[in-house]
Amino acid sequence: QCLLKDLATLCKNRVCWESSPDAQFDQLTLPTDLQRRAFDLLGLAIGM
């Protein structure tokens, strides 16, 4: 359950400004060491 709780903190946020709605980008949270290790063991990329 510790790993599941830790993995739940990975997220991707779409950022945009009200004054310029066409200027958008995705902001990814930085993975913890545990998250990085879990993805490495599974052979998966973290980028969403």
PDB file of N, CA, C and O in Angstrom:
ATOM      1  N   GLN A   1       0.820  -1.195   0.000  1.00  0.00           N
ATOM      2  CA  GLN A   1       0.000   0.000   0.000  1.00  0.00           C
ATOM      3  C   GLN A   1       0.858   1.250   0.000  1.00  0.00           C
ATOM      4  O   GLN A   1       0.425   2.290  -0.496  1.00  0.00           O
ATOM      5  N   CYS A   2       2.048   1.175   0.538  1.00  0.00           N
ATOM      6  CA  CYS A   2       2.939   2.331   0.543  1.00  0.00           C
ATOM      7  C   CYS A   2       3.271   2.747  -0.891  1.00  0.00           C
ATOM      8  O   CYS A   2       3.267   3.934  -1.215  1.00  0.00           O
ATOM      9  N   LEU A   3       3.559   1.760  -1.748  1.00  0.00           N
ATOM     10  CA  LEU A   3       3.887   2.066  -3.136  1.00  0.00           C
ATOM     11  C   LEU A   3       2.693   2.684  -3.849  1.00  0.00           C
ATOM     12  O   LEU A   3       2.856   3.651  -4.593  1.00  0.00           O
ATOM     13  N   LEU A   4       1.502   2.149  -3.637  1.00  0.00           N
ATOM     14  CA  LEU A   4       0.310   2.710  -4.283  1.00  0.00           C
ATOM     15  C   LEU A   4       0.056   4.144  -3.847  1.00  0.00           C
ATOM     16  O   LEU A   4      -0.300   4.992  -4.665  1.00  0.00           O
ATOM     17  N   LYS A   5       0.238   4.415  -2.566  1.00  0.00           N
ATOM     18  CA  LYS A   5       0.065   5.787  -2.076  1.00  0.00           C
ATOM     19  C   LYS A   5       1.093   6.709  -2.709  1.00  0.00           C
ATOM     20  O   LYS A   5       0.776   7.841  -3.074  1.00  0.00           O
ATOM     21  N   ASP A   6       2.316   6.229  -2.839  1.00  0.00           N
ATOM     22  CA  ASP A   6       3.375   7.038  -3.428  1.00  0.00           C
ATOM     23  C   ASP A   6       3.129   7.267  -4.919  1.00  0.00           C
ATOM     24  O   ASP A   6       3.324   8.376  -5.416  1.00  0.00           O
ATOM     25  N   LEU A   7       2.703   6.227  -5.632  1.00  0.00           N
ATOM     26  CA  LEU A   7       2.432   6.375  -7.062  1.00  0.00           C
ATOM     27  C   LEU A   7       1.256   7.315  -7.323  1.00  0.00           C
ATOM     28  O   LEU A   7       1.186   7.940  -8.381  1.00  0.00           O
ATOM     29  N   ALA A   8       0.352   7.416  -6.385  1.00  0.00           N
ATOM     30  CA  ALA A   8      -0.818   8.292  -6.546  1.00  0.00           C
ATOM     31  C   ALA A   8      -0.441   9.767  -6.570  1.00  0.00           C
ATOM     32  O   ALA A   8      -1.263  10.606  -6.937  1.00  0.00           O
ATOM     33  N   THR A   9       0.781  10.092  -6.186  1.00  0.00           N
ATOM     34  CA  THR A   9       1.181  11.499  -6.165  1.00  0.00           C
ATOM     35  C   THR A   9       1.779  11.962  -7.489  1.00  0.00           C
ATOM     36  O   THR A   9       2.084  13.145  -7.643  1.00  0.00           O
ATOM     37  N   LEU A  10       1.953  11.052  -8.447  1.00  0.00           N
ATOM     38  CA  LEU A  10       2.413  11.446  -9.777  1.00  0.00           C
ATOM     39  C   LEU A  10       1.238  12.052 -10.532  1.00  0.00           C
ATOM     40  O   LEU A  10       0.160  11.459 -10.579  1.00  0.00           O
ATOM     41  N   CYS A  11       1.434  13.217 -11.117  1.00  0.00           N
ATOM     42  CA  CYS A  11       0.331  13.809 -11.874  1.00  0.00           C
ATOM     43  C   CYS A  11       0.851  14.722 -12.975  1.00  0.00           C
ATOM     44  O   CYS A  11       2.008  15.141 -12.983  1.00  0.00           O
ATOM     45  N   LYS A  12      -0.048  15.008 -13.898  1.00  0.00           N
ATOM     46  CA  LYS A  12       0.235  15.928 -14.994  1.00  0.00           C
ATOM     47  C   LYS A  12      -0.827  17.016 -14.949  1.00  0.00           C
ATOM     48  O   LYS A  12      -2.023  16.723 -14.947  1.00  0.00           O
ATOM     49  N   ASN A  13      -0.396  18.256 -14.912  1.00  0.00           N
ATOM     50  CA  ASN A  13      -1.311  19.393 -14.875  1.00  0.00           C
ATOM     51  C   ASN A  13      -1.212  20.171 -16.177  1.00  0.00           C
ATOM     52  O   ASN A  13      -0.113  20.467 -16.646  1.00  0.00           O
ATOM     53  N   ARG A  14      -2.360  20.504 -16.764  1.00  0.00           N
ATOM     54  CA  ARG A  14      -2.397  21.367 -17.947  1.00  0.00           C
ATOM     55  C   ARG A  14      -2.467  22.804 -17.446  1.00  0.00           C
ATOM     56  O   ARG A  14      -3.398  23.169 -16.728  1.00  0.00           O
ATOM     57  N   VAL A  15      -1.494  23.615 -17.820  1.00  0.00           N
ATOM     58  CA  VAL A  15      -1.402  24.993 -17.352  1.00  0.00           C
ATOM     59  C   VAL A  15      -1.742  25.926 -18.510  1.00  0.00           C
ATOM     60  O   VAL A  15      -1.197  25.801 -19.607  1.00  0.00           O
ATOM     61  N   CYS A  16      -2.645  26.857 -18.250  1.00  0.00           N
ATOM     62  CA  CYS A  16      -2.983  27.869 -19.251  1.00  0.00           C
ATOM     63  C   CYS A  16      -3.367  29.153 -18.532  1.00  0.00           C
ATOM     64  O   CYS A  16      -3.753  29.144 -17.364  1.00  0.00           O
ATOM     65  N   TRP A  17      -3.251  30.250 -19.258  1.00  0.00           N
ATOM     66  CA  TRP A  17      -3.568  31.550 -18.690  1.00  0.00           C
ATOM     67  C   TRP A  17      -4.877  32.048 -19.267  1.00  0.00           C
ATOM     68  O   TRP A  17      -5.154  31.858 -20.451  1.00  0.00           O
ATOM     69  N   GLU A  18      -5.676  32.679 -18.436  1.00  0.00           N
ATOM     70  CA  GLU A  18      -6.951  33.226 -18.875  1.00  0.00           C
ATOM     71  C   GLU A  18      -6.739  34.278 -19.959  1.00  0.00           C
ATOM     72  O   GLU A  18      -7.530  34.371 -20.898  1.00  0.00           O
ATOM     73  N   SER A  19      -5.682  35.067 -19.836  1.00  0.00           N
ATOM     74  CA  SER A  19      -5.418  36.133 -20.805  1.00  0.00           C
ATOM     75  C   SER A  19      -4.889  35.606 -22.140  1.00  0.00           C
ATOM     76  O   SER A  19      -4.934  36.318 -23.144  1.00  0.00           O
ATOM     77  N   SER A  20      -4.391  34.374 -22.163  1.00  0.00           N
ATOM     78  CA  SER A  20      -3.842  33.791 -23.389  1.00  0.00           C
ATOM     79  C   SER A  20      -4.129  32.293 -23.408  1.00  0.00           C
ATOM     80  O   SER A  20      -3.225  31.492 -23.171  1.00  0.00           O
ATOM     81  N   PRO A  21      -5.381  31.901 -23.687  1.00  0.00           N
ATOM     82  CA  PRO A  21      -5.770  30.489 -23.588  1.00  0.00           C
ATOM     83  C   PRO A  21      -5.043  29.558 -24.562  1.00  0.00           C
ATOM     84  O   PRO A  21      -4.999  28.350 -24.331  1.00  0.00           O
ATOM     85  N   ASP A  22      -4.475  30.094 -25.645  1.00  0.00           N
ATOM     86  CA  ASP A  22      -3.750  29.238 -26.590  1.00  0.00           C
ATOM     87  C   ASP A  22      -2.355  28.867 -26.097  1.00  0.00           C
ATOM     88  O   ASP A  22      -1.755  27.911 -26.587  1.00  0.00           O
ATOM     89  N   ALA A  23      -1.846  29.614 -25.138  1.00  0.00           N
ATOM     90  CA  ALA A  23      -0.524  29.324 -24.575  1.00  0.00           C
ATOM     91  C   ALA A  23      -0.694  28.336 -23.425  1.00  0.00           C
ATOM     92  O   ALA A  23      -0.976  28.733 -22.295  1.00  0.00           O
ATOM     93  N   GLN A  24      -0.522  27.055 -23.717  1.00  0.00           N
ATOM     94  CA  GLN A  24      -0.709  25.997 -22.726  1.00  0.00           C
ATOM     95  C   GLN A  24       0.521  25.094 -22.697  1.00  0.00           C
ATOM     96  O   GLN A  24       1.247  24.966 -23.683  1.00  0.00           O
ATOM     97  N   PHE A  25       0.732  24.477 -21.544  1.00  0.00           N
ATOM     98  CA  PHE A  25       1.779  23.467 -21.443  1.00  0.00           C
ATOM     99  C   PHE A  25       1.416  22.500 -20.331  1.00  0.00           C
ATOM    100  O   PHE A  25       0.604  22.812 -19.460  1.00  0.00           O
ATOM    101  N   ASP A  26       2.028  21.322 -20.370  1.00  0.00           N
ATOM    102  CA  ASP A  26       1.819  20.311 -19.335  1.00  0.00           C
ATOM    103  C   ASP A  26       2.956  20.388 -18.336  1.00  0.00           C
ATOM    104  O   ASP A  26       4.126  20.468 -18.709  1.00  0.00           O
ATOM    105  N   GLN A  27       2.600  20.365 -17.068  1.00  0.00           N
ATOM    106  CA  GLN A  27       3.590  20.381 -15.995  1.00  0.00           C
ATOM    107  C   GLN A  27       3.512  19.037 -15.276  1.00  0.00           C
ATOM    108  O   GLN A  27       2.474  18.681 -14.718  1.00  0.00           O
ATOM    109  N   LEU A  28       4.614  18.298 -15.293  1.00  0.00           N
ATOM    110  CA  LEU A  28       4.663  16.988 -14.645  1.00  0.00           C
ATOM    111  C   LEU A  28       5.310  17.115 -13.277  1.00  0.00           C
ATOM    112  O   LEU A  28       6.273  17.862 -13.102  1.00  0.00           O
ATOM    113  N   THR A  29       4.774  16.379 -12.305  1.00  0.00           N
ATOM    114  CA  THR A  29       5.426  16.349 -11.003  1.00  0.00           C
ATOM    115  C   THR A  29       6.706  15.525 -11.122  1.00  0.00           C
ATOM    116  O   THR A  29       6.798  14.627 -11.959  1.00  0.00           O
ATOM    117  N   LEU A  30       7.673  15.828 -10.299  1.00  0.00           N
ATOM    118  CA  LEU A  30       8.919  15.066 -10.301  1.00  0.00           C
ATOM    119  C   LEU A  30       8.721  13.770  -9.522  1.00  0.00           C
ATOM    120  O   LEU A  30       8.181  13.796  -8.416  1.00  0.00           O
ATOM    121  N   PRO A  31       9.148  12.638 -10.080  1.00  0.00           N
ATOM    122  CA  PRO A  31       8.974  11.370  -9.377  1.00  0.00           C
ATOM    123  C   PRO A  31       9.902  11.257  -8.173  1.00  0.00           C
ATOM    124  O   PRO A  31      11.019  11.772  -8.176  1.00  0.00           O
ATOM    125  N   THR A  32       9.417  10.576  -7.152  1.00  0.00           N
ATOM    126  CA  THR A  32      10.249  10.277  -5.991  1.00  0.00           C
ATOM    127  C   THR A  32      11.199   9.138  -6.359  1.00  0.00           C
ATOM    128  O   THR A  32      11.049   8.520  -7.413  1.00  0.00           O
ATOM    129  N   ASP A  33      12.156   8.866  -5.511  1.00  0.00           N
ATOM    130  CA  ASP A  33      13.079   7.752  -5.758  1.00  0.00           C
ATOM    131  C   ASP A  33      12.327   6.431  -5.846  1.00  0.00           C
ATOM    132  O   ASP A  33      12.652   5.588  -6.682  1.00  0.00           O
ATOM    133  N   LEU A  34      11.326   6.242  -4.990  1.00  0.00           N
ATOM    134  CA  LEU A  34      10.534   5.010  -5.001  1.00  0.00           C
ATOM    135  C   LEU A  34       9.742   4.882  -6.302  1.00  0.00           C
ATOM    136  O   LEU A  34       9.682   3.799  -6.883  1.00  0.00           O
ATOM    137  N   GLN A  35       9.143   5.961  -6.756  1.00  0.00           N
ATOM    138  CA  GLN A  35       8.395   5.939  -8.013  1.00  0.00           C
ATOM    139  C   GLN A  35       9.324   5.620  -9.182  1.00  0.00           C
ATOM    140  O   GLN A  35       8.993   4.804 -10.043  1.00  0.00           O
ATOM    141  N   ARG A  36      10.477   6.264  -9.205  1.00  0.00           N
ATOM    142  CA  ARG A  36      11.443   6.047 -10.280  1.00  0.00           C
ATOM    143  C   ARG A  36      11.887   4.585 -10.309  1.00  0.00           C
ATOM    144  O   ARG A  36      11.992   3.985 -11.378  1.00  0.00           O
ATOM    145  N   ARG A  37      12.146   4.018  -9.138  1.00  0.00           N
ATOM    146  CA  ARG A  37      12.591   2.619  -9.044  1.00  0.00           C
ATOM    147  C   ARG A  37      11.495   1.662  -9.515  1.00  0.00           C
ATOM    148  O   ARG A  37      11.777   0.703 -10.234  1.00  0.00           O
ATOM    149  N   ALA A  38      10.254   1.916  -9.117  1.00  0.00           N
ATOM    150  CA  ALA A  38       9.136   1.059  -9.525  1.00  0.00           C
ATOM    151  C   ALA A  38       8.978   1.067 -11.045  1.00  0.00           C
ATOM    152  O   ALA A  38       8.801   0.011 -11.652  1.00  0.00           O
ATOM    153  N   PHE A  39       9.041   2.232 -11.657  1.00  0.00           N
ATOM    154  CA  PHE A  39       8.918   2.318 -13.106  1.00  0.00           C
ATOM    155  C   PHE A  39      10.104   1.652 -13.803  1.00  0.00           C
ATOM    156  O   PHE A  39       9.933   1.000 -14.833  1.00  0.00           O
ATOM    157  N   ASP A  40      11.297   1.814 -13.248  1.00  0.00           N
ATOM    158  CA  ASP A  40      12.477   1.156 -13.815  1.00  0.00           C
ATOM    159  C   ASP A  40      12.325  -0.362 -13.786  1.00  0.00           C
ATOM    160  O   ASP A  40      12.632  -1.033 -14.771  1.00  0.00           O
ATOM    161  N   LEU A  41      11.854  -0.908 -12.667  1.00  0.00           N
ATOM    162  CA  LEU A  41      11.680  -2.359 -12.545  1.00  0.00           C
ATOM    163  C   LEU A  41      10.637  -2.890 -13.523  1.00  0.00           C
ATOM    164  O   LEU A  41      10.739  -4.022 -13.996  1.00  0.00           O
ATOM    165  N   LEU A  42       9.635  -2.066 -13.821  1.00  0.00           N
ATOM    166  CA  LEU A  42       8.592  -2.469 -14.765  1.00  0.00           C
ATOM    167  C   LEU A  42       8.978  -2.187 -16.214  1.00  0.00           C
ATOM    168  O   LEU A  42       8.276  -2.600 -17.138  1.00  0.00           O
ATOM    169  N   GLY A  43      10.085  -1.487 -16.413  1.00  0.00           N
ATOM    170  CA  GLY A  43      10.519  -1.149 -17.765  1.00  0.00           C
ATOM    171  C   GLY A  43       9.632  -0.108 -18.424  1.00  0.00           C
ATOM    172  O   GLY A  43       9.468  -0.106 -19.645  1.00  0.00           O
ATOM    173  N   LEU A  44       9.058   0.780 -17.616  1.00  0.00           N
ATOM    174  CA  LEU A  44       8.139   1.798 -18.131  1.00  0.00           C
ATOM    175  C   LEU A  44       8.753   3.185 -18.042  1.00  0.00           C
ATOM    176  O   LEU A  44       9.579   3.461 -17.172  1.00  0.00           O
ATOM    177  N   ALA A  45       8.338   4.051 -18.957  1.00  0.00           N
ATOM    178  CA  ALA A  45       8.759   5.448 -18.910  1.00  0.00           C
ATOM    179  C   ALA A  45       7.823   6.207 -17.976  1.00  0.00           C
ATOM    180  O   ALA A  45       6.627   5.918 -17.926  1.00  0.00           O
ATOM    181  N   ILE A  46       8.354   7.163 -17.247  1.00  0.00           N
ATOM    182  CA  ILE A  46       7.544   7.924 -16.299  1.00  0.00           C
ATOM    183  C   ILE A  46       6.743   9.011 -16.994  1.00  0.00           C
ATOM    184  O   ILE A  46       5.636   9.323 -16.556  1.00  0.00           O
ATOM    185  N   GLY A  47       7.265   9.595 -18.060  1.00  0.00           N
ATOM    186  CA  GLY A  47       6.554  10.676 -18.754  1.00  0.00           C
ATOM    187  C   GLY A  47       5.141  10.270 -19.124  1.00  0.00           C
ATOM    188  O   GLY A  47       4.907   9.175 -19.635  1.00  0.00           O
ATOM    189  N   MET A  48       4.197  11.174 -18.859  1.00  0.00           N
ATOM    190  CA  MET A  48       2.801  10.840 -19.121  1.00  0.00           C
ATOM    191  C   MET A  48       2.329  11.513 -20.373  1.00  0.00           C
ATOM    192  O   MET A  48       1.173  11.353 -20.763  1.00  0.00           O
TER     193      MET A  48
END
